[in-house]
Structure formats: C-alpha cells, structure tokens
Amino acid sequence: MTYNWVTDFEFVLCPRSSRLSTMGISRSSRHKRSASGAQRAHYRKKRKFELGRQPANTRLGPKRIHTVRVRGGNLKYRALRLDGGNFAWGSEHVTKKTRIIGVVYNASNNELVRTNTLVKSAIIQVDATPFRQWYESHYAQPVTKKGAKTTTDASTEPKKLSKHAQRNLDERKKDAKIDPMLESQFAAGRLYAAIASRPGQSGRADGYILEGKELEFYVRKIRTGKQKHAHGA
C-alpha cells in the first residue's frame, strides 16, 4: 500500500471537522510580531491548550447556566443569567440565600454597572429580608429602631419560653449590637454585598455582606460616582 505523504499526513493531523471550522480565539503569541517588529514564522499549528473562549458576561435575570467541557474531561459552569446567590454575614456567622437586586459599583468598569453584569468583586445590592428574619428570630428583637417602636405599640403577647431558653436568649441579646450603617440598610430593605465567586467559571454568584471599614470605603465610592454623573449631566 502506497501513501501520498502530502495529502495523507495532512489528513491525519487535520481532520475534516477542524479543516472546515472557522478560526477561533487563540491565546498563543506565535501570530504576534516580535519586539523588533519581525513577522514570526508559522512553524506549528494551533494547539487546544492555547484556545480562548468568549466571556460569560453574566447578566441579572432568570437563571441560565451552560456547561462547558474543559481540559481533563472536567466541566465548567458558565452562568449567562443569575438572579440570586448565597451571601455570608461575617460578623453574625450566618449565610442565607437571597435575591440580587442590582450592581451598584465595579472598580474596573462603569459599563458593567450600567449593564448589571455579575463578575467577581462587583459590589451589588441584595434583598435584606432573609437576614432580617434570621436576626429577629435569633435575638427575638427587631433589627431597626423603627421596627422596635412598631412591636411595642402592638398588643401582641410575647411567646412564653422555658427558663433555660430564656437564659440563652438573654445571653444572646448582650451581643445583639448592629452597625448603624447596616441598620439604615435594613430599614431600606437592601444590603450592600460583594461577589466572591466567579460566575463564569462556577456558575454561581456567592459572596458576603459588606461591613465595617470596607462598607464605609465602598459607600464613599458609590456616592462620589453618583456626584460625578450628576455634574456630568
């Protein structure tokens, strides 16, 4: 059996599917010119490990996640739309699943705020209801002062507890202090949070509630951003 080494060898390396496919995104530098400006020689074909995929650009909306087969037969979960996630309240050591309301700040690009694009480290607003409900059931007292007035005005009788349960509750109430900035957010029904996961890789938008110095920093950034837009308009 004779071989035509020109055609047969090409067919082995380049099956019909790859020969007919369109050119993809490549992360290799062989197609780039060298520092001196010289055109590099094409000494080998593209490699699978040099490919680049289009960005997820995860938006706010009803959940839509695609699976992507990657190196080693593993799977990545490409979130195209997300509307909620798990968020940790660090100082209270509690995590709750809640709804994402919108993106309010992104250090890299304001366009990601306008389009409500969910990426890692984006500052967002989440629904405060699950955290408020947990706080009120855990400490048996309202989060905000406004809520405290409404409960005192109401003529509902408090639920009777055993001495042991009451003692535990009294101990908890000693530590039931809340940051004034968080209190104002609870009153509005929205909390500032940061996304800690990578929605385009894991298919999830999980994160943590902003508190303390970090919260002060981002509130300041959001305010200055709004002022700039107001002056520009």
ChimeraX commands (.cxc) that place a marker at each C-alpha (Angstrom):
marker #1 position 0.00,0.00,0.00 radius 0.5
marker #1 position 1.45,3.35,-1.02 radius 0.5
marker #1 position 0.95,6.64,0.78 radius 0.5
marker #1 position 0.78,10.11,-0.61 radius 0.5
marker #1 position 2.67,11.78,2.24 radius 0.5
marker #1 position 1.44,15.27,1.37 radius 0.5
marker #1 position -2.32,14.58,1.46 radius 0.5
marker #1 position -2.42,11.64,3.92 radius 0.5
marker #1 position -0.19,13.27,6.54 radius 0.5
marker #1 position -2.27,16.46,6.39 radius 0.5
marker #1 position -5.46,14.45,6.82 radius 0.5
marker #1 position -4.14,12.69,9.96 radius 0.5
marker #1 position -3.21,15.96,11.66 radius 0.5
marker #1 position -6.19,17.97,10.42 radius 0.5
marker #1 position -9.45,16.01,10.34 radius 0.5
marker #1 position -12.27,17.31,8.16 radius 0.5
marker #1 position -14.13,18.93,11.09 radius 0.5
marker #1 position -11.17,21.15,12.03 radius 0.5
marker #1 position -10.31,21.98,8.41 radius 0.5
marker #1 position -13.85,23.24,7.76 radius 0.5
marker #1 position -14.23,25.06,11.10 radius 0.5
marker #1 position -13.83,28.83,11.37 radius 0.5
marker #1 position -10.87,30.43,13.06 radius 0.5
marker #1 position -11.23,30.61,16.88 radius 0.5
marker #1 position -9.84,32.83,19.61 radius 0.5
marker #1 position -6.20,31.93,20.30 radius 0.5
marker #1 position -4.10,32.92,23.32 radius 0.5
marker #1 position -0.83,31.96,21.65 radius 0.5
marker #1 position 1.78,34.61,20.82 radius 0.5
marker #1 position 3.05,32.94,17.64 radius 0.5
marker #1 position 0.76,35.08,15.49 radius 0.5
marker #1 position 2.12,38.27,17.10 radius 0.5
marker #1 position 5.11,40.19,15.80 radius 0.5
marker #1 position 8.33,40.07,17.81 radius 0.5
marker #1 position 9.69,43.05,19.78 radius 0.5
marker #1 position 11.75,44.14,16.77 radius 0.5
marker #1 position 8.64,44.13,14.54 radius 0.5
marker #1 position 9.55,40.97,12.62 radius 0.5
marker #1 position 6.81,38.59,11.48 radius 0.5
marker #1 position 7.23,35.20,13.18 radius 0.5
marker #1 position 7.44,32.01,11.12 radius 0.5
marker #1 position 4.47,29.58,11.22 radius 0.5
marker #1 position 6.36,26.55,12.45 radius 0.5
marker #1 position 3.42,24.68,14.02 radius 0.5
marker #1 position -0.36,24.54,14.09 radius 0.5
marker #1 position -2.69,25.82,16.80 radius 0.5
marker #1 position -2.96,23.84,20.00 radius 0.5
marker #1 position -6.07,23.06,22.01 radius 0.5
marker #1 position -4.47,24.33,25.24 radius 0.5
marker #1 position -3.95,27.76,23.63 radius 0.5
marker #1 position -7.62,28.37,22.89 radius 0.5
marker #1 position -9.58,31.26,24.34 radius 0.5
marker #1 position -13.34,31.24,24.91 radius 0.5
marker #1 position -15.72,34.17,24.70 radius 0.5
marker #1 position -16.55,35.85,28.06 radius 0.5
marker #1 position -19.66,34.83,30.01 radius 0.5
marker #1 position -20.82,38.44,30.70 radius 0.5
marker #1 position -23.23,37.10,33.34 radius 0.5
marker #1 position -26.30,39.35,33.49 radius 0.5
marker #1 position -29.07,39.78,36.03 radius 0.5
marker #1 position -32.11,37.67,35.12 radius 0.5
marker #1 position -33.77,34.24,35.39 radius 0.5
marker #1 position -31.12,31.57,35.99 radius 0.5
marker #1 position -29.47,30.22,32.83 radius 0.5
marker #1 position -26.28,28.14,33.13 radius 0.5
marker #1 position -24.40,26.31,30.37 radius 0.5
marker #1 position -21.85,23.55,30.93 radius 0.5
marker #1 position -18.51,23.71,29.14 radius 0.5
marker #1 position -16.31,20.65,28.68 radius 0.5
marker #1 position -12.70,21.60,29.52 radius 0.5
marker #1 position -9.27,20.00,29.87 radius 0.5
marker #1 position -9.23,16.61,31.55 radius 0.5
marker #1 position -12.90,15.97,30.80 radius 0.5
marker #1 position -13.88,18.34,33.61 radius 0.5
marker #1 position -16.85,20.68,33.46 radius 0.5
marker #1 position -17.12,24.41,33.99 radius 0.5
marker #1 position -20.46,26.07,34.61 radius 0.5
marker #1 position -20.89,29.19,32.53 radius 0.5
marker #1 position -23.60,31.35,34.13 radius 0.5
marker #1 position -25.26,33.53,31.48 radius 0.5
marker #1 position -28.05,34.80,33.75 radius 0.5
marker #1 position -28.35,34.73,37.55 radius 0.5
marker #1 position -30.85,36.26,39.96 radius 0.5
marker #1 position -29.63,35.13,43.39 radius 0.5
marker #1 position -26.90,33.52,45.46 radius 0.5
marker #1 position -25.62,32.60,48.93 radius 0.5
marker #1 position -24.29,35.53,50.95 radius 0.5
marker #1 position -22.45,35.36,54.28 radius 0.5
marker #1 position -22.98,37.82,57.12 radius 0.5
marker #1 position -19.49,37.53,58.61 radius 0.5
marker #1 position -19.97,39.20,61.99 radius 0.5
marker #1 position -23.03,37.05,62.75 radius 0.5
marker #1 position -21.58,33.82,61.27 radius 0.5
marker #1 position -24.64,33.13,59.15 radius 0.5
marker #1 position -25.21,32.55,55.43 radius 0.5
marker #1 position -28.51,32.98,53.62 radius 0.5
marker #1 position -29.72,32.52,50.06 radius 0.5
marker #1 position -31.12,35.81,48.80 radius 0.5
marker #1 position -32.16,37.72,45.70 radius 0.5
marker #1 position -29.72,40.03,43.87 radius 0.5
marker #1 position -31.30,43.43,43.20 radius 0.5
marker #1 position -28.62,45.12,41.07 radius 0.5
marker #1 position -24.98,46.07,40.55 radius 0.5
marker #1 position -24.01,49.41,42.12 radius 0.5
marker #1 position -20.21,49.60,41.75 radius 0.5
marker #1 position -17.36,47.98,39.84 radius 0.5
marker #1 position -13.76,49.13,40.26 radius 0.5
marker #1 position -12.73,48.07,36.75 radius 0.5
marker #1 position -15.50,49.40,34.52 radius 0.5
marker #1 position -18.65,51.52,34.94 radius 0.5
marker #1 position -20.16,49.81,31.88 radius 0.5
marker #1 position -20.53,46.65,33.99 radius 0.5
marker #1 position -22.68,48.64,36.44 radius 0.5
marker #1 position -24.93,50.04,33.69 radius 0.5
marker #1 position -25.49,46.59,32.16 radius 0.5
marker #1 position -25.88,44.80,35.56 radius 0.5
marker #1 position -23.04,42.38,34.76 radius 0.5
marker #1 position -22.16,40.00,37.60 radius 0.5
marker #1 position -18.41,39.42,37.97 radius 0.5
marker #1 position -16.09,38.65,40.87 radius 0.5
marker #1 position -15.55,41.62,43.27 radius 0.5
marker #1 position -18.57,43.51,41.89 radius 0.5
marker #1 position -20.47,45.46,44.57 radius 0.5
marker #1 position -24.16,44.65,44.46 radius 0.5
marker #1 position -27.36,45.17,46.44 radius 0.5
marker #1 position -29.19,42.13,47.80 radius 0.5
marker #1 position -32.58,41.66,49.45 radius 0.5
marker #1 position -32.24,42.07,53.24 radius 0.5
marker #1 position -35.38,40.06,54.13 radius 0.5
marker #1 position -33.73,36.62,54.85 radius 0.5
marker #1 position -31.11,38.26,57.10 radius 0.5
marker #1 position -33.71,40.41,58.89 radius 0.5
marker #1 position -35.93,37.37,59.54 radius 0.5
marker #1 position -32.98,35.37,60.89 radius 0.5
marker #1 position -31.86,38.23,63.18 radius 0.5
marker #1 position -35.35,38.75,64.61 radius 0.5
marker #1 position -35.84,35.03,65.28 radius 0.5
marker #1 position -32.32,34.56,66.71 radius 0.5
marker #1 position -32.30,37.58,69.04 radius 0.5
marker #1 position -36.09,37.95,69.49 radius 0.5
marker #1 position -35.84,41.67,68.80 radius 0.5
marker #1 position -36.19,43.82,65.65 radius 0.5
marker #1 position -33.15,44.94,63.65 radius 0.5
marker #1 position -34.10,48.61,63.37 radius 0.5
marker #1 position -35.29,51.12,65.97 radius 0.5
marker #1 position -38.33,51.82,63.79 radius 0.5
marker #1 position -39.23,48.14,63.99 radius 0.5
marker #1 position -38.82,48.24,67.79 radius 0.5
marker #1 position -41.45,51.03,68.05 radius 0.5
marker #1 position -43.98,49.10,65.99 radius 0.5
marker #1 position -43.54,45.96,68.12 radius 0.5
marker #1 position -44.00,47.89,71.38 radius 0.5
marker #1 position -47.15,49.58,70.02 radius 0.5
marker #1 position -48.65,46.23,69.04 radius 0.5
marker #1 position -50.62,44.48,71.77 radius 0.5
marker #1 position -49.30,41.01,70.93 radius 0.5
marker #1 position -48.19,38.98,73.92 radius 0.5
marker #1 position -44.61,37.60,73.70 radius 0.5
marker #1 position -44.24,33.83,73.37 radius 0.5
marker #1 position -43.55,32.15,76.72 radius 0.5
marker #1 position -40.20,30.35,76.90 radius 0.5
marker #1 position -38.70,27.91,79.36 radius 0.5
marker #1 position -36.17,29.27,81.88 radius 0.5
marker #1 position -33.32,27.59,80.01 radius 0.5
marker #1 position -34.38,29.03,76.63 radius 0.5
marker #1 position -34.95,32.47,78.16 radius 0.5
marker #1 position -31.48,32.40,79.76 radius 0.5
marker #1 position -29.89,31.56,76.38 radius 0.5
marker #1 position -31.85,34.35,74.72 radius 0.5
marker #1 position -30.77,36.89,77.35 radius 0.5
marker #1 position -27.13,35.90,76.81 radius 0.5
marker #1 position -27.53,36.36,73.05 radius 0.5
marker #1 position -29.10,39.79,73.45 radius 0.5
marker #1 position -25.92,41.06,75.15 radius 0.5
marker #1 position -24.13,40.72,71.79 radius 0.5
marker #1 position -27.04,41.88,69.62 radius 0.5
marker #1 position -25.37,45.12,68.56 radius 0.5
marker #1 position -25.59,46.15,64.92 radius 0.5
marker #1 position -23.59,48.67,62.88 radius 0.5
marker #1 position -25.58,51.93,62.33 radius 0.5
marker #1 position -24.75,51.79,58.59 radius 0.5
marker #1 position -26.16,48.27,58.39 radius 0.5
marker #1 position -29.21,49.36,60.38 radius 0.5
marker #1 position -30.04,52.06,57.82 radius 0.5
marker #1 position -29.68,49.47,55.03 radius 0.5
marker #1 position -32.03,47.07,56.85 radius 0.5
marker #1 position -34.56,49.91,57.12 radius 0.5
marker #1 position -34.35,50.35,53.33 radius 0.5
marker #1 position -34.61,46.57,52.80 radius 0.5
marker #1 position -31.35,46.33,50.81 radius 0.5
marker #1 position -27.82,45.36,51.84 radius 0.5
marker #1 position -24.53,46.06,50.07 radius 0.5
marker #1 position -22.61,42.89,49.25 radius 0.5
marker #1 position -19.54,41.81,47.28 radius 0.5
marker #1 position -19.40,38.83,44.91 radius 0.5
marker #1 position -16.59,36.45,45.92 radius 0.5
marker #1 position -17.21,33.61,43.42 radius 0.5
marker #1 position -16.59,33.58,39.65 radius 0.5
marker #1 position -19.98,33.31,37.91 radius 0.5
marker #1 position -18.45,32.50,34.51 radius 0.5
marker #1 position -16.44,29.58,35.96 radius 0.5
marker #1 position -18.52,28.12,38.79 radius 0.5
marker #1 position -21.99,29.20,37.65 radius 0.5
marker #1 position -22.73,30.85,41.00 radius 0.5
marker #1 position -22.85,34.39,42.36 radius 0.5
marker #1 position -21.97,33.89,46.03 radius 0.5
marker #1 position -20.40,36.49,48.30 radius 0.5
marker #1 position -20.54,38.34,51.59 radius 0.5
marker #1 position -22.29,41.32,53.20 radius 0.5
marker #1 position -20.12,44.44,53.41 radius 0.5
marker #1 position -19.35,45.67,56.93 radius 0.5
marker #1 position -17.02,47.99,58.83 radius 0.5
marker #1 position -14.21,49.81,57.02 radius 0.5
marker #1 position -14.89,48.01,53.75 radius 0.5
marker #1 position -18.53,49.14,53.76 radius 0.5
marker #1 position -17.50,52.75,54.52 radius 0.5
marker #1 position -14.99,52.66,51.64 radius 0.5
marker #1 position -17.50,51.42,49.05 radius 0.5
marker #1 position -20.32,53.72,50.23 radius 0.5
marker #1 position -17.91,56.63,49.75 radius 0.5
marker #1 position -17.00,55.37,46.26 radius 0.5
marker #1 position -20.67,54.95,45.27 radius 0.5
marker #1 position -21.53,58.47,46.48 radius 0.5
marker #1 position -18.63,60.12,44.62 radius 0.5
marker #1 position -19.59,58.19,41.47 radius 0.5
marker #1 position -23.18,59.46,41.67 radius 0.5
marker #1 position -21.95,63.04,42.22 radius 0.5
marker #1 position -19.71,62.83,39.13 radius 0.5
marker #1 position -22.63,61.62,37.00 radius 0.5
marker #1 position -24.83,64.43,38.34 radius 0.5
marker #1 position -22.22,67.07,37.46 radius 0.5
marker #1 position -21.68,65.49,34.02 radius 0.5
marker #1 position -25.41,65.60,33.26 radius 0.5
marker link #1:1,2 radius 0.2
marker link #1:2,3 radius 0.2
marker link #1:3,4 radius 0.2
marker link #1:4,5 radius 0.2
marker link #1:5,6 radius 0.2
marker link #1:6,7 radius 0.2
marker link #1:7,8 radius 0.2
marker link #1:8,9 radius 0.2
marker link #1:9,10 radius 0.2
marker link #1:10,11 radius 0.2
marker link #1:11,12 radius 0.2
marker link #1:12,13 radius 0.2
marker link #1:13,14 radius 0.2
marker link #1:14,15 radius 0.2
marker link #1:15,16 radius 0.2
marker link #1:16,17 radius 0.2
marker link #1:17,18 radius 0.2
marker link #1:18,19 radius 0.2
marker link #1:19,20 radius 0.2
marker link #1:20,21 radius 0.2
marker link #1:21,22 radius 0.2
marker link #1:22,23 radius 0.2
marker link #1:23,24 radius 0.2
marker link #1:24,25 radius 0.2
marker link #1:25,26 radius 0.2
marker link #1:26,27 radius 0.2
marker link #1:27,28 radius 0.2
marker link #1:28,29 radius 0.2
marker link #1:29,30 radius 0.2
marker link #1:30,31 radius 0.2
marker link #1:31,32 radius 0.2
marker link #1:32,33 radius 0.2
marker link #1:33,34 radius 0.2
marker link #1:34,35 radius 0.2
marker link #1:35,36 radius 0.2
marker link #1:36,37 radius 0.2
marker link #1:37,38 radius 0.2
marker link #1:38,39 radius 0.2
marker link #1:39,40 radius 0.2
marker link #1:40,41 radius 0.2
marker link #1:41,42 radius 0.2
marker link #1:42,43 radius 0.2
marker link #1:43,44 radius 0.2
marker link #1:44,45 radius 0.2
marker link #1:45,46 radius 0.2
marker link #1:46,47 radius 0.2
marker link #1:47,48 radius 0.2
marker link #1:48,49 radius 0.2
marker link #1:49,50 radius 0.2
marker link #1:50,51 radius 0.2
marker link #1:51,52 radius 0.2
marker link #1:52,53 radius 0.2
marker link #1:53,54 radius 0.2
marker link #1:54,55 radius 0.2
marker link #1:55,56 radius 0.2
marker link #1:56,57 radius 0.2
marker link #1:57,58 radius 0.2
marker link #1:58,59 radius 0.2
marker link #1:59,60 radius 0.2
marker link #1:60,61 radius 0.2
marker link #1:61,62 radius 0.2
marker link #1:62,63 radius 0.2
marker link #1:63,64 radius 0.2
marker link #1:64,65 radius 0.2
marker link #1:65,66 radius 0.2
marker link #1:66,67 radius 0.2
marker link #1:67,68 radius 0.2
marker link #1:68,69 radius 0.2
marker link #1:69,70 radius 0.2
marker link #1:70,71 radius 0.2
marker link #1:71,72 radius 0.2
marker link #1:72,73 radius 0.2
marker link #1:73,74 radius 0.2
marker link #1:74,75 radius 0.2
marker link #1:75,76 radius 0.2
marker link #1:76,77 radius 0.2
marker link #1:77,78 radius 0.2
marker link #1:78,79 radius 0.2
marker link #1:79,80 radius 0.2
marker link #1:80,81 radius 0.2
marker link #1:81,82 radius 0.2
marker link #1:82,83 radius 0.2
marker link #1:83,84 radius 0.2
marker link #1:84,85 radius 0.2
marker link #1:85,86 radius 0.2
marker link #1:86,87 radius 0.2
marker link #1:87,88 radius 0.2
marker link #1:88,89 radius 0.2
marker link #1:89,90 radius 0.2
marker link #1:90,91 radius 0.2
marker link #1:91,92 radius 0.2
marker link #1:92,93 radius 0.2
marker link #1:93,94 radius 0.2
marker link #1:94,95 radius 0.2
marker link #1:95,96 radius 0.2
marker link #1:96,97 radius 0.2
marker link #1:97,98 radius 0.2
marker link #1:98,99 radius 0.2
marker link #1:99,100 radius 0.2
marker link #1:100,101 radius 0.2
marker link #1:101,102 radius 0.2
marker link #1:102,103 radius 0.2
marker link #1:103,104 radius 0.2
marker link #1:104,105 radius 0.2
marker link #1:105,106 radius 0.2
marker link #1:106,107 radius 0.2
marker link #1:107,108 radius 0.2
marker link #1:108,109 radius 0.2
marker link #1:109,110 radius 0.2
marker link #1:110,111 radius 0.2
marker link #1:111,112 radius 0.2
marker link #1:112,113 radius 0.2
marker link #1:113,114 radius 0.2
marker link #1:114,115 radius 0.2
marker link #1:115,116 radius 0.2
marker link #1:116,117 radius 0.2
marker link #1:117,118 radius 0.2
marker link #1:118,119 radius 0.2
marker link #1:119,120 radius 0.2
marker link #1:120,121 radius 0.2
marker link #1:121,122 radius 0.2
marker link #1:122,123 radius 0.2
marker link #1:123,124 radius 0.2
marker link #1:124,125 radius 0.2
marker link #1:125,126 radius 0.2
marker link #1:126,127 radius 0.2
marker link #1:127,128 radius 0.2
marker link #1:128,129 radius 0.2
marker link #1:129,130 radius 0.2
marker link #1:130,131 radius 0.2
marker link #1:131,132 radius 0.2
marker link #1:132,133 radius 0.2
marker link #1:133,134 radius 0.2
marker link #1:134,135 radius 0.2
marker link #1:135,136 radius 0.2
marker link #1:136,137 radius 0.2
marker link #1:137,138 radius 0.2
marker link #1:138,139 radius 0.2
marker link #1:139,140 radius 0.2
marker link #1:140,141 radius 0.2
marker link #1:141,142 radius 0.2
marker link #1:142,143 radius 0.2
marker link #1:143,144 radius 0.2
marker link #1:144,145 radius 0.2
marker link #1:145,146 radius 0.2
marker link #1:146,147 radius 0.2
marker link #1:147,148 radius 0.2
marker link #1:148,149 radius 0.2
marker link #1:149,150 radius 0.2
marker link #1:150,151 radius 0.2
marker link #1:151,152 radius 0.2
marker link #1:152,153 radius 0.2
marker link #1:153,154 radius 0.2
marker link #1:154,155 radius 0.2
marker link #1:155,156 radius 0.2
marker link #1:156,157 radius 0.2
marker link #1:157,158 radius 0.2
marker link #1:158,159 radius 0.2
marker link #1:159,160 radius 0.2
marker link #1:160,161 radius 0.2
marker link #1:161,162 radius 0.2
marker link #1:162,163 radius 0.2
marker link #1:163,164 radius 0.2
marker link #1:164,165 radius 0.2
marker link #1:165,166 radius 0.2
marker link #1:166,167 radius 0.2
marker link #1:167,168 radius 0.2
marker link #1:168,169 radius 0.2
marker link #1:169,170 radius 0.2
marker link #1:170,171 radius 0.2
marker link #1:171,172 radius 0.2
marker link #1:172,173 radius 0.2
marker link #1:173,174 radius 0.2
marker link #1:174,175 radius 0.2
marker link #1:175,176 radius 0.2
marker link #1:176,177 radius 0.2
marker link #1:177,178 radius 0.2
marker link #1:178,179 radius 0.2
marker link #1:179,180 radius 0.2
marker link #1:180,181 radius 0.2
marker link #1:181,182 radius 0.2
marker link #1:182,183 radius 0.2
marker link #1:183,184 radius 0.2
marker link #1:184,185 radius 0.2
marker link #1:185,186 radius 0.2
marker link #1:186,187 radius 0.2
marker link #1:187,188 radius 0.2
marker link #1:188,189 radius 0.2
marker link #1:189,190 radius 0.2
marker link #1:190,191 radius 0.2
marker link #1:191,192 radius 0.2
marker link #1:192,193 radius 0.2
marker link #1:193,194 radius 0.2
marker link #1:194,195 radius 0.2
marker link #1:195,196 radius 0.2
marker link #1:196,197 radius 0.2
marker link #1:197,198 radius 0.2
marker link #1:198,199 radius 0.2
marker link #1:199,200 radius 0.2
marker link #1:200,201 radius 0.2
marker link #1:201,202 radius 0.2
marker link #1:202,203 radius 0.2
marker link #1:203,204 radius 0.2
marker link #1:204,205 radius 0.2
marker link #1:205,206 radius 0.2
marker link #1:206,207 radius 0.2
marker link #1:207,208 radius 0.2
marker link #1:208,209 radius 0.2
marker link #1:209,210 radius 0.2
marker link #1:210,211 radius 0.2
marker link #1:211,212 radius 0.2
marker link #1:212,213 radius 0.2
marker link #1:213,214 radius 0.2
marker link #1:214,215 radius 0.2
marker link #1:215,216 radius 0.2
marker link #1:216,217 radius 0.2
marker link #1:217,218 radius 0.2
marker link #1:218,219 radius 0.2
marker link #1:219,220 radius 0.2
marker link #1:220,221 radius 0.2
marker link #1:221,222 radius 0.2
marker link #1:222,223 radius 0.2
marker link #1:223,224 radius 0.2
marker link #1:224,225 radius 0.2
marker link #1:225,226 radius 0.2
marker link #1:226,227 radius 0.2
marker link #1:227,228 radius 0.2
marker link #1:228,229 radius 0.2
marker link #1:229,230 radius 0.2
marker link #1:230,231 radius 0.2
marker link #1:231,232 radius 0.2
marker link #1:232,233 radius 0.2
view
